[in-house]
Amino acid sequence: MRASTPVRLTGAAAAAALLAGAFVASAGAASAGTPSAGAAPAVSERSSAGRPDAGRRTLRAATYNLSLNRATEGELVADLSTGDDAQAATVAEVIQHANPDVVLLNEFDYSGDADPYAAADLFRENYLEVPQGTGKPVEYPYAFVAPSNTGIPSGFDLNNDGTVGGGDDALGFGLFPGQYGMVVLSKYPIQHDRVRTFQNFRWQDMPGALLPDDPATAAPADWYSAEELAVLPLSSKSHWDVPVRVGHRTVHVLAAHPTPPSFDGAEDRNGLRNHDEIRFWADYVRGGRAARYQYDDEGRRGGLRPGSSFVIVGDYNADPLDGDSVGAAIDQLLRHPRITDPLPTSAGGFEASALQGGANLDHRGAPALDTADFADTTPGNLRVDYVLPSRDLRVRDAGVFWPVAADPLSRLTGVYPFPSSDHRLTWVDLKR
């Protein structure tokens, strides 16, 4: 069932909301300001026979870059319109086995403003709610989708190659608007009237922003012109604060997908942007004066209020020790006083590093923490996908869905060319 406004749940879906009251967490206060429902282009909530596992004493939060991006606009909707897309079936089976209660999906193309939930609804109906392989159907009555900066033409020569146009000159890299977008799926109600999006926050409006410098000139921080900075957002996709109601508590799902710190030149424009996209959440959850500069797409300013419970999720394209990140960018979150790093691991990541060798042999990070199987020449396998809860949420368990080769489920992750994605679903169980 589709609706333009939230629907009242009945039956088992209503029971799920009541069941969630056992979740143990500090009461989540609202973000600064009260954004209007216009923060979301639409609402897609559906009646559902499914509910969170009554026997589970935890809330499982997850992130998964499932690489369901396509080469042309509308292709993903077409692929998901039937139940026979092999890649979609494989990533759906991964989700069914992990069975998270709330999950951020990265690299899931935005369907367009005319029907923003089209792809998300098709993925739920034709794949997640249908048994895949040895997986069991999983139902997510709630979803949040909003536009992405990827593929939106800037009208400027942002890569300074002498021409205007193409993915590299878009507000975020992409061949069409919304390519590499994202979606939040949840078994618990999403408070759409309190969602905040930061798609249009400009990079230059961050105090101390690491704006790139043109090494061919004497002027500082001049890779982008004043006219370009006036339209260039910080977020290569977007930053979302999606409050999820778990019984009488609210957990803010802070979702993002910063640009890879690669594919640029000596100016390191992508590496610097990646750093500041990560910094945005560090300031946001610190709140107070640190977040006073932040404004959302409805014009509300400031970050989270003190005492708010949250979980930061997404593919942050940053490893704390290896890869091309600027100044250990992800440490802004991993060492944040309000954040717990659950250190999720897998035996498959450890095994893959040893078997693949190459750049992995020179890595400083523990391979069991890796979440992405990248090229063995460079950069090697890295930890780039994160689920980072606020310290008031008690971590019970954490892991990365990366089975060892001998496990029958390794067919879902495989080796290049991957049957699913080069990223691995990462999850954390929070006590309730």
Buried (B, 14 or more C-beta within 10 A) or exposed (E): EEEEEBBEBEEBBEBBBEBBEEBBBBEBBBBBBEBEBEBBBBBBBBBBEBBBBEEEEBBBBBBBBBBBBBEEBBBBBEBBBEBEBEBBBBBBBBBBBBBBBBBBBBBBBBBBEEBBBBBBBBBBBBBBBBEBBEBEBBBBBBBBBBBBBBBBBBBBBBBBEEEEEBBBBBBBBBBBBBBBBBBBBBBBBBBBBBBBBBBBBBBBEBEEBBBBBBEEEEEEBBBBEEEBBEBBBBBBBBBBBBBBBBBEBBBBBBBBBBBBBBEBBEBBBBBBBBBBBBBBBBBBBBBEEBBBBBBBBBEBEBBBBEEBBBBBBBBBBBBBBBBBBBEBBBBBBBEBEBBBBBEBBBBBBBBBBEEBEBBBEEBEBBBBBBBBBBEBEEBBBBBBBBBBBBEBBBBBEBBBBBBBEEBEBBBBBBEEEBBBBBBBBBBBBBBB
